[in-house]
Amino acid sequence: MKNPSYRLLLKTMYKNTVPLISATDLERKADNFVLLDTREKAEYKVSHLENAQWVGYDTFDKKRLKDIPKDQPIVVYCSIGYRSERIGEQLLKMGYEEVYNLNGGIFEWVNQDQELVESKDKATDKVHAYSKSWGVWLDKGEKVY
């Protein structure tokens, strides 16, 4: 993570209850994980990581996970990693054995020049920036609110 201010912000936001995985490590091993997008549906529709499954945050329902075995490695993510850490905690309590939180969330993924897709699985530069105050941490991509 290049931005020391962003790194400091994340340090204050995370409770470190779910192990972190970097964008670089995830990019190298993405095929090994089920990716779960814990943002709201409108955010997911703008863009998401390729092959990510939407599970939501405020509307999270464990029924959306019924086809995922408990021993399947999972990476959860949101904008910066706060919401995904909360969902990751729930997954661990539900008995999922290997759950990781994407360090810095989708913002860091984009800041590291990784690709996103939109709802029709076509590449896009658009990123839902959550709000103008949170969007300051997104250095690359086209911000959508």
N, C-alpha and C positions, 0 to 999 in steps of 0.2 A: 504494500500500500504506500503510494508515493506521498500523499498529503498528510503531513504530521498533525494538522488540526483535525482532520477527519478521523484519524487513528485515535486521537485523544477523545473526541466525541464518542466514538464507539466504545471506548474503554469505560466511559461513564454510563453508557446506555445498557451494556450487556451485563447480565448476572453470572455469566460463564457456567450456566447449568446444562448447556448443550455444546459438545465439542465443535470447534470451528474448522472450516475448510476454506482455503484460499481460492480465489478465482482461477489462479494458475493451476493449482492441483486439481480442481474440478474439471477444468478444460481438458487436462490430460487423461482423466479417468471417468469422464461423463457417462460412458456406456455402462459403467459398473453400478450406477445409482438410479433410483427413481427420483425424479425432481418434482418437488411439490411447491407450487406458488401459493403463498399464504396472504397475498394481497387481495383486495376486493376485486370483484369481477370486472368492473370498468377499467381498473389498472391493468389487469391481465389481458383484456381485449386490445389495449393499445399495443402492448408487446410483452413478450416473455421469453425465457430461455427455451431453446428448441427441445421438444418432447416433454416439456413440463406439464404437469397435471394441475389444474386449479383446484384448491381446497378451501380458499377463503380464510378470513380471520374472524370478523364479527359473525359470519354465517357458517363458521367451521362446523362440520358434522362428520363424526367418525364413520358414518355409512359410506362416505366417499372413498374410504380406504379399504373397503371389503375385499378387493382383489389383490391387495398387497400383502405378501407373506410377512410375518413378524421378523424373519431373519434377512429380509431384503434390505440392503443398505439404502438409506434415504438421505437426500439433501433438501432442506427446507430453505426458502428465501423469501424476502419481501423487499421493500425499498432499501433499507439500511441494515436490517437484521434484527430489529427489536421485536416486531410482530412474529417473525419466523421463530425466534427463540422461544416465545410463549407457546407456539404450536408444537415446536420440538419437544418442549417439556411434557406436553400432553401425550405426544406419541410415545415417549419413553415410559410414562405412567401406564399407557395402554399395552406395554410389553414389546414395543418395537426395539430391537436389540442394537441397531447401529444407525443412529440419527446424527446428522451434522447440520450446522447452520452455516450458510454461505457468508463468510466474513465481509462485511461492507455491503451485502445485499446486491440487488440488481444494479445499483449505482456504481459500485466498485467493479462489477462485471463489465459494465459499459466503459468505465474509466480505464479499464485494462484492455480496451479494444476488442472485447469479445462480442459475438454476434447475437442479435435478438431476432425473433420472428413475430409477425402479427397474427391475427386470428386465422388467416388462411395459410399459415406456415410459410409466408413469403418474408424474406429478409427486410428489416426496417431499421431506421435510425431513431425512430420515435420511442420515447421513454416517458411513462407517466411519472411525473416528478413529485407526486403526492400533494405538495403545496409549494408556494414560492419560497417560504422559509426553509423547507427541507431541500428544495431543488438546488440550492446553492452548492450542495455537495456533489452534484452531477456535473462533471467537467466536460463531458462529451455527449453526443447525441442531441436530438431535437426534443426539447422539453414540452410535454403536453400536460395541461392541468384539467 
